[in-house]
Structures are given as structure tokens and as C-alpha cells.
Amino acid sequence: MKCLHLLYTLLFGVAVLLFFGLAYPHHLHYQEQYQLFLFDSTYVWEIVKLPGGVADLLGRFCTQFFLFAWVGAFVIALLLSVIQLLILRLLNSQFSIVNSQLAYGLTFVPSFLLWLFLLDENALLGGVWAVLLTLLAIWGYVMAPSGWLRRILILVTLPVLYWIALGGSHYHRYPTVIPYLLYAAWLSAVILPLVVRSFKFQVSSFKFLVPSFKVQGLTFLLVAVVMGVIVWKNANFKAEKVMKYDFMACHQQWNRIFETICLEKPNNQIGVTVQNLALAMQGKLLDRLFDFNQNGIQGLLPDVKEDATSPLPTAEAFYQLGMINVAQRTVFEAQEATLDFQKSGRCYKRLAQTNLINGQYEVACKYLMALQKTLFYRDWANETLPLLGNEKAIASHPEYGRLRQWAYKDDNYFSDHVTPEMLENLYSCNPDNRMAYQYLLAYYMLTGDRERFNQFMSTKQ
């Protein structure tokens, strides 16, 4: 019977793994890029000193592995599976085996609710850890000998549990949002034993009607089908597609972007922006501009919005064009717009690059030293630090040297709305800047400004 329990849990864990690994990987990437976990005592203390801080810290620690989608999917699958096994263990330790078999499928309900909770890209993993830590505390209490020791244990456990897991303000990126699904999962995990206690079946007669293993299988199948349909219907696959384009632009996967847009022409703002950036990076923007969906000039360099998500693909275009100061400002403001006030590994890396290109070495060093305290950005930071102040090395660098040459040579005023004059100025600074050339002509083509298009072409000749 125990092997059958483990088989059902394994099936559940595999389902979670495949869902986040295949259908929802870029939600995990999105989570990772809006936090910066530091192996630093001050950073750790600032988190754990708050109520619920231990759960928050564990959630942040695990989220850094979301940089690799399959690793992140495995972490989530493992946590949800452990929660289900803990609930099953609590039932079997307190109630009759038949009653627990009848309620077997219900042991998956809290994990399914947590799965549903994590469909929200702003739901934080600390909430899952809060449920797990609560269950571990309950299990420890149940396993303790009855009597005065158990009373002492509960007196000690309650305030400690409140400190490590019951803060509640760290479980969603938006502080004003109440994570009802998380609370529902927590309550279902706690009150499930009370529900089982209320079963009034005649155990002696029921066990001869249906074999116990079939009861477990039927209850598991029923809950799995119902909750599985609910999870799938509530998954935001539209947002997943947008996040995919943002992820590919962040990692400069231009060939993959081109292959993707040839299969499915993007029709959302971020997708179109990334599409045109990839075409320009491959020198195909002018030739293939009207082969794909466009959104007017907003498809090239859209106006910067006051949120943490949409400005980053636009900032990537600014950066690749050589508009370094505009890219730096856009990235910095995007990071500051993160409502839970966390920092971003992705933004820190780009801010280090823009300050390096601009020769602001002390500022770049600040970001690089922070990245040195991370797990997955440390190597890049160590490789980049020797470039600080090394003008010859920067000039010969294939990316930083090129962008430093392309950047504006004089101070200019920039609004949030990109104008052709800005692109003309960028191109006049360095006629080798083919990105600026492509974007400028594409701007004229999308606005239908034949006069300025012909004027520019005549002066160029």
C-alpha cells in the first residue's frame, strides 16, 4: 500500500514538473529576474528579522534556481509533493486507515491549490514554504509524547512558527493583494484532519464492498481530473508567450526569435518590439518589416510605461542601438517600479554594463560587487571586473567597444517618446551604426513620411 501511495505522489510530481518545465517555463524566468538573492549576512538578517522572514528567505533562495526552468520546475514539484506526503502522514498517524484511504484524494487538494496559486507570476515561493513549515510544526507536535511535554512544545512552537512562516506580507509581489488561494491551501492543509474525523462510514462493512487500493485510486483520479482542469483553465498562457519574447531578448537569442516569429507572428506590444529588434540585429529589418505584424512606430521603440515589465524589452533595443543613457535610465526605473522593493539580477547586470560603457567605473563596481555575492551571476561579475578602467580592453571588447563608439557624443535631451531626430543624431554620430540606420528608415516607412525618407537617402548618397 505504501508503494501505491508513493506512485500516486510521483505521478503528481511528474505532472507539476512537466507543466512548469514545458508549458510555463518563462513564468519561472520572470520570477527569477525580479529578485537578487545575495549570500550576505546583512541581506539575510534584513529578511529573517521580519515575521514570516524564514519562509520568505527560503522562497528567495529557491527562486534563484528558476534561472534554469527545469530546475525551477523540479523545485516546485518537490515542494508540492512533500506537502502532500506530510498531510498523508498526519492522517495515517491520527485516524483509521480506512478513513484515511477514503480521504486519500483530499491530501492532494492543498498542493493543487498551491499549484493554482503559483500560476500568478507575482505569487512568491515563500508562500509555499510557509505552508510546508506549518505542516512540519504540526507533524512535530503530533509526534511528541502526550502530556506536559506536548503542552510545553505548543507554547514554544506557536510564537516561533509565527516568526518563521506566518508574516503574510512576503507571499505576493503586490503588497495590497490578498493571496486568497494561498490562505485556502494553508487552511485546507490544517483542517483536513478534522474533515476526516467527521466521516461516519461503517468501516467494517465498507471495506468488503470496494478494495482499499481502488478507493485510493478513485479518489486520487477524481481530485486530479477536477483540479487539473481548473489549473489548466486558469493558466495564463497569453502572458507566458509575452514572457518568452522578453526572455529571448534578454539573452540575445536572435536566431531563436526569428524562428519563432516565422512560426507565429506576434501581435502583442512586447512581441512586436522584440521581433523588430531581432530583425535589426540580423540586418533584416528593412527587408522584412512588412512581412510581420506591426504596431506603427510603437512597434519599434514604444513609449516607456511606469511598470517593471514592459520597459525592459524597449531598454534592450535602446542598448543595442547605442542609446546607453536612455537604456540605463529605463532599466533603473523599471527596477524601482518593482512593488515588493526587491532588486533584480537582470537589471543589476545591465546597469553594470551601461556604467562600464559610459566610463562610470565606481558605479559599475558597486553593481558588480553585489553580483559577486550571487550564485549564478558571480562568474560573469568576476570576468567583468578587470575591465574597469581598462580603456584598451573595453575598446577591443566586441560588445562594449562597439556600443561605446555608437553612443551619443554630446549631451542631448530625451523624452520618453523616441523621435526621428534622436535616431538621426545617433546615426550622424557614427555612420557605421547600422542599427540606427535601420530603425530610422523603418520609422519613416511606418509613418509613411516619404519626403523625409527621400531627403535622408539623398543626403546619404
Protein Blocks (a to p, Z undefined) as FASTA:
>chain_A
ZZmmmmmmmmmmmmmmmmmmmmmmmmmmmmmmmcccdddfklmmmmmmpghklmmmmmmm
mmmmmmpmklmmmmmmmmmmmmmmmmmmmmmmmmcfklmmmmmmmmmmmmmmmmmmmmpm
kbcfklmmmmmmmmmmmmmmmmpcgdjklmmmmmmmmmmmmmmmmnopmmbfblkbccfk
lmmmmmmmmmmmmmmmmpccdfklmmmmpcfklmmmmmmmmmmmmmmmmmmmmpcfklmm
mmmmmmmmmnopaklmmmmmmmmccfbfklmmmmmmmmmmnopmmmmmmmpccehjklmm
gcddddfklmmmmmmmmmmnopamlmmmmmmmmmmmpmnlpacfklmmmmmmmmmmnopa
klmmmmmmmmmmpmklmmmmmmmmmmgoplmlmmmpmklmmmmmmpcfbdcdddfbdcfk
lmmmmmmmomklmmlmmmmmmmmmmnopaklmmmmmmmmZZ
